[in-house]
Structure formats: structure tokens, C-alpha cells
Amino acid sequence: MTTATIVEKQPEDVLEPLIYDISVPGRLGVNLPELDVPEADLPDDLLRDDLKLPEVSELQVVRHFLKLSQLNYSIDKGFYPLGSCTMKYNPKLNEDMARLPGFAFQHPLADEAGSQGALALMYQLQNWLAEISGFDGVSLTPAAGAQGEFAGILMIRNYHLDRGDTERTKILVPNSAHGTNPATVTMAGYSVIELPSDDRGDVDLDALRKVCKEQGPQIAGMMITVPSTLGLFDAHILEVIEIVHAAGGLMYMDGANMNALMGQVKPGELGFDVMHYNLHKTFSTPHGGGGPGSGPVGVNEKLKPFLPGPIVDIVEESTEEDEAPLYGFVMPEKSIGRMKAFHGNFGMHVRAYAYIRVYGGEGLRDVSRHAVLNANYIRAHLMDTYKVPYPRYCGHEFVMEGHLEGADDIHALDISKRLMDYGYHPPTNYFPLIVPEALLIEPTETETKEVLDEFIDAMKKIAEEARTNPDLLHNAPHTAPVKRLDEVKAAKDLVLCCAPALPDGGAL
């Protein structure tokens, strides 16, 4: 698509006509069957005298929602260079497996005897995740990465309290950490000590040593992301772990970036005590738009008794050689308890199981190899056009600055909005915070070289436009159904109804 085409395409009628505009009294979008049970009266507070919904045919309803779905951007539609979120392709096989009747229709209140297939899958997934990460135990119960973080810090807290060590009230967090890390620390009742990065983007070892020397007895542990949100594998990670352990703290690894490590490095063997996994990132279960997520936690032997429960274990070995054992739920001896109702997002467990089963060990190793290769390929081709603040080999993602020489009034947001005109989802903007005008880019392993080359070409063209015609960027996007929004106003003045506005400012 040429630049001229991108500018001239104006989809003014893309949202027209609205479904309210085609409403005709008497039309029905669905024909309900006659009642085959006695009609019951509903409480008055659940009834309205009038509900002004559009009256349209079933075909009009189908077309309305199909058009809305086509306006949405998805990984099935285009490339997501969205850093720190691993928006990889979700194989449809995983969806087929999750929809097998024995899994999809399994009732959460079914007893263990009637759930042996599901329990066997969860048991195997626990073991595979432990093997991939080098940990001694895994719990699948946390429902998202943030809840997995929370479980990890609660286990660290309970470990210290169980030993009578009540003075440890602080957690070390690098300034390149994920934004959820400080929130997790606070929710667990701890306070944060922020650590600076050195000029290579790694944890500043001198600052770490100083803090551990001065406040060692108060340090409960450290949260660190590997690779970091800068996309960099900390060259001193073994020293970092050793320093914190020597001070009596435990090491928590944010596993959101495991897409760069599978088959290459086992965090448990590095010396980490606990880590959460993002099944909805690394293991391809769908995420975005509010979920569903899944954030299992892996731990070493010292934290295994504190795992959130219940976890699946073999409760009775088989007596016959060709018979399966009996699986059941057990609560670890000193468990921090349940993280949610039931046993985690089971559908995500099925998808992750299918993903690991299909790839196998060598396949997962290739996933990380290609994810890292793709990121470094884009980085190498753009570092002469955009400033890369840490010009070294990256992991599965890298960060560059949205500042361009000769285009002083152009910002990262302008570049991202213009990128939408070229048919791409924007990368992560203004994160990590320690890089000015940050653009965090992660291609994942599932994109081809041709897609990467087209993206690189688009980014170079945008840099040229920024210098020759900056208004193209200031006014972008030009081709999206909705033009650039006042994002601050949109967040404060929510419009949550699709109905047309009334003269008094209300809605139908």
C-alpha cells in the first residue's frame, strides 16, 4: 500500500448505518420457542416498562456484529509488534482440544472420580511446566499473571514468617520491572526498594550491594523480569541472585518473558526460588480484551509446601500395569490457600497442554530461538533509523526511542498512530519508563521474514515522513474507523452505550 493510498482512503461510512438507524417497529431478531414450563413472575425491580432496543431482523443482527468484528484488530488479521505481551498466533488445534466435549462440558463441581481425564491433564501440565523451568513444584490455580505474582510474593512472605523472621518487610524491584511488580509488593504488605539500571540496562550491582549491606535483615526478596522489559538478559543475573540470597532474601522471577528462554535456560537452575508463567503469552493460549489469562507458579523445594492449592497429585497408584493411577486434589502442607474459586482457568490448561504436546522439547527450544532471532533482525535493520538506547543483542523484544533527528515535534505516539495506516497494530508506547519516548517491539516467533521486512520498511517510511511531512503523523491515523482520540478525556468521560445521543446529552 503506497503512502498516497494510505492518506486518501477515508472510510467515512464504515460505521454507517448504525443498527438504531435501521430499526423498524415489529421486526424481530430472534424467535423464541413457546414456553414448555409454567410462566413465572419476575420481581418488579428486575422489570422495566420500556427498553428502547432496536427492532431489527436476525440477518441485520448477524451483519451488525460481523461488521463490528471486522473492525476489530486481531492476530488472525495482522501483525502485533506489541512488546512485553507476546501476542503470538494461537494454533486452532488448541481451540479444538479445549472444545472436546469431555473438557468443555466438564462441570466444575464434578467429583474427582468423574474428572480423572481432566486431572490427568493438569498433573501432566504441572510436571511439564516444572521441567521447562527447572522447578520442583507447580500450582496451576492463579488465574492471571498478576495473580501469579501475588501468589509468589505471598509464598515468600509466609516462608519468612514460618521461620519466625518477621523483620523482613521490603522487596527489591529494578526500575526496568513490569508495572504490576510494585503493585504486587504493596498488596502483599511489603514496601518497594527501587534499584537503578546501569548503562547497559542491567541491574546496577553497586547499588544492589549497597542496599543489601545496609538493609539486608529487612529484605524479604527481589522481583526481577528475565529478560527484562528492556528485552535484555541481565549479564550479571547469577551475581544478583547470589547477593540477594546472601542477604537472606528470596528471588522471584517474573516469567512474562519466558518466550525467550524455553529450552535455553531454566530459571530454577539459575537459583530462582519462585516464578510465575503466563500461559496466555508463552504457551499461546489467547489473551487480550480482558482475558482469559492463566498464571501458574513454579517453586523450588523450600517453597513447595507454601504453594497455592489445590494442586493435582497421584492419590493412589494403579495396581495393574496397564491401568492409570488415581488422581486427586491435595492442599500443600503450609499452603497460602486458594487464589480463586475452583481450580484455575481449565480451558487455558488444555490449550497450553496441547501446545507443549505438539511442539515437544526441541520444538519449544526452536520457539525461543526464532523469537529472539526475529527481534534481533528488526533491531538490526532499524537501529540506523531510530535510536536504540542499549545497542546489544536483545532477547525476544527490544526497545527504541520515538525521537527522530530533524523531527523534534514528533513523539512515539505519532509514530504508533501512523503505523496503523500501514495496517499494523502499534507497539507498546512509553514503556519501559526509563527510556524516553519508548517504543517496545516484540515480533514473536510466528511471523515470517516477509512480514518483518514489510514492517521494517513501514517504520523507515514513517521516519522519512516525520521529517518531510510531520502533519501526516500528527493527524494519524487517517484510515481507521475512528480518528485519533483525546485519550485522557476518553478515560475520564466514559461512553458505555452504543445508542444515539439524545438532545439533553443522555442516550436511549
N, C-alpha and C positions, 0 to 999 in steps of 0.2 A: 504494500500500500504506500503510495507516494505521499509526501508531505502535503501537496496541493489537495489530494483527495481527502486526506485527514481533516484539513481545515474546512473544506467546502461541504462535507457531509453534515447535514443538520437534521436530525430526526425529530422535528418539532411535533409530529403527530404520533410518536411512538407509544405514548400512554393513552391516546385517544382511540375510540371513545371510552370514557370511564364506564364501569358497569352500572353506575347510577344513571348515566345518561341514556342507557338503552332499556331502562326499566319500563315495563308496560303492565298496568294492573291486570291481575288474573293469571299471569304466566307463572308456571311452577318449575323449579329446578330439580325437584325430586318428587316422585310419587310414593308415598308411604303405604305399606300394606294395611289392610284393615286389622284392627286390634283382635288378637285371639286370646286376650286376657281381659278381666274386668277393668274398666276405666277407673282410675283413682284420682282423687282431688289433690292438687298440689297446694302447699302452704301459700297464703296470699302474698307473703314477702318475696316469693320466687316468681311471681307473675307480674307482667306489665300490661297495661291497657293497649299499648300500641308499640310496635317495634318496627321502625322505618327501615327495613331491609329492602334492597332492590328486588323487584319481581321479574325474573328472567328465566329463560328455558334452560334445560340441562345442557344443551350444546353451548349456549352462551357462557354458562358457568365453567365448563371444561376449557373453552377457549380463553376465558379470562385468566384462569390460573396457569394455563400453559404459557400465555404471553408473559405473565409475571415471572415464571420460572426461566424463560429465555432471557429476560433482562438481568437475571442474577448471574454473577461470575462464579465459576466453579473450576476445579481441577480437571474435570472432564471437558471443559470448554477451552481452557487456555493455561498458560504458564504462570505459576505463582512464584516469583523470586522473593518470597516472604521470609526474611531472616528470623531465626530462633523459633520457627513454628513447624518446620519440616512438613510442608504441605505437599507430600508425595502422592502419586497415583495410588488409589485404593483398588487392588485387583478385585474384579467382580466375583471371582471364585470365593473370596472371603465372605461376600454377601450371601452367596448361595449356601455356604456352610452354616452361616448364622440363621438361615431361614429353613434349615432342615426341621421337619415337624417335631422331632424329639427334643430339639433345643428351643425352637421358637415358642412352642406351646407348653414348655415345662413350667408348672406353677411354682412360684417362689415358696409356697407353703407345703410343697410336696415333701414327704418324709425321705430320709436318707436311703431307705430300701428301694424307693421308687425313683431315685435320682442317681443311680450308680454310673450311668454314662456321663452325665454332666460332671459328677465328682471326679471321675477318672480323668476327664479332660483338664479340669482345674489342677489336679495333682500333677499331671504331666507338665502343664504350663508353668507351675511353680518351680519344678525341677529344671526345666529348660532355661527359665529366666535366671535361676541361680547359677547354672552352668555358664551362661553367656557373660555374666557379670562377676563370677568368682566369689559369690557369697554362699553362706551356709544355710540360709533360710529365706523364704519369700512369703509375703502375705498379699493376696490379690484384692483385699477389701477396699482400699481407698478408691474413691470414685473419680478422682481427677489428680493432675499433677500437684496442684496446690494442696490438696488434702493429703497426698503422699508426703509432701514436705512437712506438713503439720504433724503427721504420724512420726516421721523421722526425728523431729526435734522433741516431741513428747517422749519418745523412747530414750533419747539422750538424757532428758530431764529425769525420767524415772530411774534410769541406770544410776545416776549420781545420788539421787535421794535414797535408793535402795541400799547404797553403801554408806549412808549417813553423811554424805558430802553435800551439805546444804548451802555452802558459801558460793557455789558456782552459779552465777546469775547472768553471765554475759556470753554472747555469741559473736565470733569474728565473722565479718562479711566483707569481701572485697568490693571496691566501688564499680567493678565490672559485672556484678551479680545480676541475676534476674530480679525484676522488681518485686516479685512475690516473696523473695527471701526475707527482707526486713519485716514485712507484714507477718510472716510466719513466726519469726522470732518474738515479735511483740505479743502475738496471740498466745504463745506458749508461756508467757510471763517472764521472758528474758529481755535484756536490753542489748542493743547493737553496738559493736565497736567496728567502725568502718575502716578498712585498710586501703591505702592508695596502691596504684599500679606503678611499675617502673616504666622507663622509656621504651621498653619492648612490649609492654602490655601485660607482663606477668605480675604476680603479687610482689610487692616490694619487700624483699626478705629482711632488710634492715628494720623497716617499720614493724614487721611481724615479730622479729626477735625482741625488739624493744617492748612491745605490748606484752608479750608472753613473759618477759623478765619482770616487768613492773606489776602486772595484774594476773600472773599465772594462776594463783589459787582461786580467782574469781571466774576463770574462763571455763565454760562448760563444753565448748566445742567451736567448730568453724563450719560454715556453709560455703561451698565453692562449686562453681559450674565448670565442668571439664568436657570438651573445650569451653573456654569462657564465652561470654556474649560478644566478645570481640572476634570470635571464631578462631582463637589461638589456644593451642595446647601449652599449658604452663611448663616451661622448660625446667622449673625448679620444683615440680609437684612433689617429688619424693622428699625433698628438704622441708617443704611446707608441712607435709604430713608428720614428719619426724619432729619438727619444732612444736607443733600443737600437741602431739602425743606426750612429748617430754614435759609439757606444762600441765598434763593431766586431763586435757580436753579430748573429745572425740571428733572424728572427721565425718561430716555429712557431704555427700556429693549430689548436686542437682543433676539428675540424669536426663534432662530435657534434650541434651545434645549427644545422646548415645548413638545417633545415626552416623557419627564419625568414628565410633570406637568398636562396633561389633566385629568380633573376630580378630581385632587388632590388640586391644588392651582390656584386661579385666580389672575393673575398679577395686574389687575385693582384694586382688593380689597386689595392688599398689599400696594397700594399707587403709583404705576407707572402711569405716565402721558401718555406714548405712547409706543407702541411695534409693531414690525413687525412680521408677521408669515411667515414661509416657507411652503407653500402648498406642495412644491416639496420635503419636508422632512416629517414633522409631519403628513400630510394628504395624503401621499402615491402617489402623482402624480409623474410620472417618472422624474428623473433628472440624470445628469452626461452626459459627452460627449458634454457639451456646452448648455444644456437646453432641453426643455423649462422650465423656472422657473416661480415662482409666489410669490410675496412678499407683500400681503395686509398689511395695517397698521390699528391698533386699537388705539383709543384715549379716554381720559376722557372728561367730559363736557367742560372744559376750552379750550381744543384744537380742539373740534369738528368743530368750524367754519373755521378752517385752513386746514381741510382735503384736499388732492389732489382730483381732480374731473375729470370727473363727477362721482357721486355716484347714485345708484338707489334708488328711493323713490316712494311712492304712490302719484300720482298727482291728482287722482280723485277716491273717494270712490265709491263702487258699490251701485246702488240704489235698486237692488234686492238682497234678502238674499242668493240665490244660484249663484250669479254672482261674478266673480273675480274683484278686483279693477283694475284701470288702472295704469300701472307703467310707469315711465319715468326717464330720466336723469336730475339731478339737480347739480348745482355748489354750494358748500358751500359758505356762505356769504363772508368770508375772505380767500378763498382757495389759497393755494400756486400754484395752476394751474395744468395743465396736466403733467404727468410724461412720457407719451408716446402717440403714435398715438392710436386712438380708445380707448378701454375700458379694457385693461389688457389682459392677455392670457386666453381667454374664455374657451378653451379646458381644461385648468387646473382647472378652476372653476367647470366645470361639473364633473371632476374626484373627486375633493375634496367634492363636494356636495354628490356624490354617496357614498363615503367613510363614511362620517358623518351620512348619512341617514341609511346606513346598520348597523353601529355599535350602534348608539344611545348613549345617555349619559352614561349609565352603561358600554357599550362596550368600549367607549373611555377611561373610567376610568381603565378598565382592560388592555387596550393597555399600558398605562403608568406603571401600576403595574408590568406587565410582562417584560417590557423593563428594568425597574430598577432591578427586580429580576434576569434577565439573566446577566446583567452587574456585579452584586454583586456575582453571582455564579462563573463566570470566575475569578473575582478578588480574591475571597477567595481561589480558587484552585491554583492560580499562585503566590500568594504573598510570598510563601516559596521558590519559584524558582527564581523569578525576584523581584527586589526592587520596592515596591510601595511607593512613597515618602510621600503620605498622606494616612496612613493606617486607614481610617474611611469609613463608609458606603458611597457609591457613588450614583449618580443619574443613568442615563441611559448609562453612559460611565465612564471609569476610565483611568488613565494614569500610566504607569510603565516605568522603565528605561531599556534601552538596554545594560546596563553594567552588566557583569556577573563575579562573583568572580572566579578566576582561568582561565579566558579567557580575558586577558587585551586588546588584539588586536581585539576583536570582537565589532562591533558597531550595533546600531539599524538597519542601512541599511542592514547589513549582515543577521540579523535575519529575516528581512522582505523579502529579496530576497530568502532565504532558504525556507521560508514559502510557496512561490509559488510552490516549488517542491512537497509540500504536498497537493497541489490543492486548496489553499486558496488565495484570494486577500490579499495583505499586509494591515496592519492597517496604520493609519496616522503616519508619521515619523517626528521627530524633531519639533513637535508642541503639546502642547504649549511650547513657547520658554523658559519659566522659569524652565523647567525640562530638565536636561541634558540627551541626547540620548533618547528622549521621544518616547514612543510607546502609542498612544491613541487608545483605543479599545472600540467599541460600537457594541454589538451583535444585537440590536433591539429586539422587542417582537416577531418577526415572525420566529425565529429559535427554533428548538426543543432541548430538553435536550441531545439527542443523538448527534446532530451536535456540540453542545457546548462541550460535553465530548471529541469528536474526535479532536476538535480544541485545547482543553487544553492538550490532550495527545501529539499532534504535537508540541506545544510550549515547553513542557517538554523535548521531544526528541531533539529538536533543542538546548536547553540549554546544554544537555549532549554532543551533537556533538561539540558544541563550545569549550568544554574542551578537548575532546578526539581526534577530527579531525577538527580543525578550518578551514582548507582549503575547506572543504565541504561548509562552509558558505561564505568564501571569494570568491569562484568561482561560487556561486549560482547566478541565477537559472540554473539547469542542464537540465531541461525538457522543458523549454519554447521554442517557435519557435525562439525567439531572445534572445541571451545571454545578460549578463549584459552590459549595455551601459555606455559610458562616458557621463553622463548626462549634465555636463557643456558644453562639446563640442557639444552635440546634440542640446542644446538650442541656441548656438551661430551659428552653421553651419547647418541650416535647409535644409533638403532634402524633398521637397514637391512634387516630381514627382515619380511615380511608374515605369517609363520606365527605361530600362537598361542604364547604363552609357556609354558614348562614349569615345574613346581613349583620346580625348582632355579634358576630365573631365566634359563635358556637358552631356545632355541627349537628347533622341529623342523628 
